Structure formats: C-alpha cells, structure tokens
Amino acid sequence: MGLVFGLYVINAFGGMIGDDKLTYITPFKHFEVNYIVTHAAIDLPLALISVWAIIISVLGSYILYTKRDIHSV
C-alpha cells in the first residue's frame, strides 16, 4: 500500500512540474485511456516496462519465497 501511495505522489509531483521522465517510473501513465481509444493501440515501450517489472517482481518473489524455510509443526 505504501508503494502505491508513494508512486502516486511521484506521479502527481511529475504532473505539477510537467516532467515526462517520471512517467517511466510510475505505472499510472503507462496505460492512458485517451491514447488507447484514439490510436486503438497501447504505447509499446511503456507497456514493455510494465511487463518487465511484473516478470522481475514475480521471479524475485519466488526466489525469496523458496529461501524462506518456515517449518510447520
């Protein structure tokens, strides 16, 4: 929850200062409805960033999960 809130604050801050570099960090601008409806497509580089972040997160979670050997009674 803290990560999502922090990314939202970064997104809002980037919108206030008008910096487009922060859109690569936060996922809130990766899939804009207006762009998808107008062009009938998604912005491929931003979508690939999201896909890679998901893959890395799942693999990292799996590796951390397998290292935690919690014994049950």
Buried (B, 14 or more C-beta within 10 A) or exposed (E): EEEEEEBEEBBEEBBEEEEEEBBEEBBBBBEBEEBEEEEEEBBEEBEEBEEEEEEEEEEEEEEEEEEEEEEEE
